[in-house]
Amino acid sequence: MSDDAPVPPSPIEFSSRGRAALTDAVVWLSLAAALWLSWRVASSLLLILAGLVFAAGLQGGEHLLGRVWRVNRGIRLSVVVALFVVAVVAFLFFAGTQIAEEFGELQKTLVRESERLSNLAKEYGLGGSSGDPIATLKAQIGSSVGRILTVIGGAAGVVGSLLLIVVFGIFVAADPRLYERGVEWLTPEPRRAAVKDTIDAMAAMLRRWVGGRLVLMLFEGTLIFLGLSIVGTPLALLLGLVAGLLAFIPNLGAIASGALMIVIGFSDGTTTGLWTLGVYLTVQLADQFVSPMIEKRAVDLAPAMVLAAQLIFGVLFGIMGLILADPIVALIKVALSPRTDKVATREGAS
């Protein structure tokens, strides 16, 4: 080999094609790692998203209040938070009072019916060598104390999650620009304007979605209360409030509130139970016509796509996935929309 012969490329030096392949591999591996990490912390991410939804609701209330009350934004937000706290406390106090009043009568009814069934079983010789069937049932109930404690522990976890969502949402709603600047800071400078438009459009979409859900909750709760009051179902106001609150949960909320209404209705008699069932079915039929119109005006999502997302996220992440399926799909739609559509979405919401 002559001294002036060209030196061949090093075996550890990447060609342009090799660098491109390495870049693609790093991108795909990073995406896979991000998906795996998101799956591992999915419950925490859902709580964060729920906090953002709650923050969007607070911001929507503050913007609505700002149309009629021109004061400092912090004062309007404080009023909205105070109204939310008052509403929650009032509901818990009212629900507790109503349940306490009815619990005494319900307990008397259960004792009376259990004694009647016990006497009837003894009269027909159904007790046998096992003794009193009602006493056996009570013993079985007593052995389930561990399960009851487990349920109580789960309820405590739910309350803790709700408090976390509320506190997180208040912090974000108090100074949203602080967190938006943090996201923009992590973005390359040429892309910051587009990222800001996307964040603004997502916030506007969340506010509209929360507003639409609140309208549906008010619609369903009011109809349930009026219908149950007309047919004479006990606890009509409480059932209307519960139905309105559970209407925030797509599909499953209506089933849960309907089961509660029907049980209480039949506890007052077969006729009342049938009328209660009729009220529930009528309201759900009306909701099938009203809900798509409100949802389309709020977020303009295809009903079949929303239902598919609810099924998928419900199976993957449980009740939180089911509740947040709609806003997740709406946020994905905004993120994939052209920039002009995002600016129009933001301006339309403001």
Buried (B, 14 or more C-beta within 10 A) or exposed (E): EEEEEEEEEEEEEEEEEEEEEEEEEEEEEEEEEEEEEEEEEBEEBBBBBBBBBBBBBBBBBBBBBBEEEEEEBEEBBBBBBEEBEEEEEEBEEEBEEBEEEBEEEBEEEEEEEBEEBBEEBBEEEEBEEEEBBBEEEEEEEEEEEEEEEEEEEEEEEEEEBBEBBBEBBBBBBBEBEEBBEEEBEEBEEEEBEEBBBBBBBBBBBBBBBBBBBBBBBEBBBBBBBEBBBEBBBBBBBBBBBBBBBBBBBBEBBBEBBBEBBBEBBBBBEEEBBBBBBEBBEEBBEEBEEBBEEBBEEBBEBEEEEBEEBBBEBBEEBEEBBBBBBBBBBBBEBBEEBEEEBBEBBBEEBE
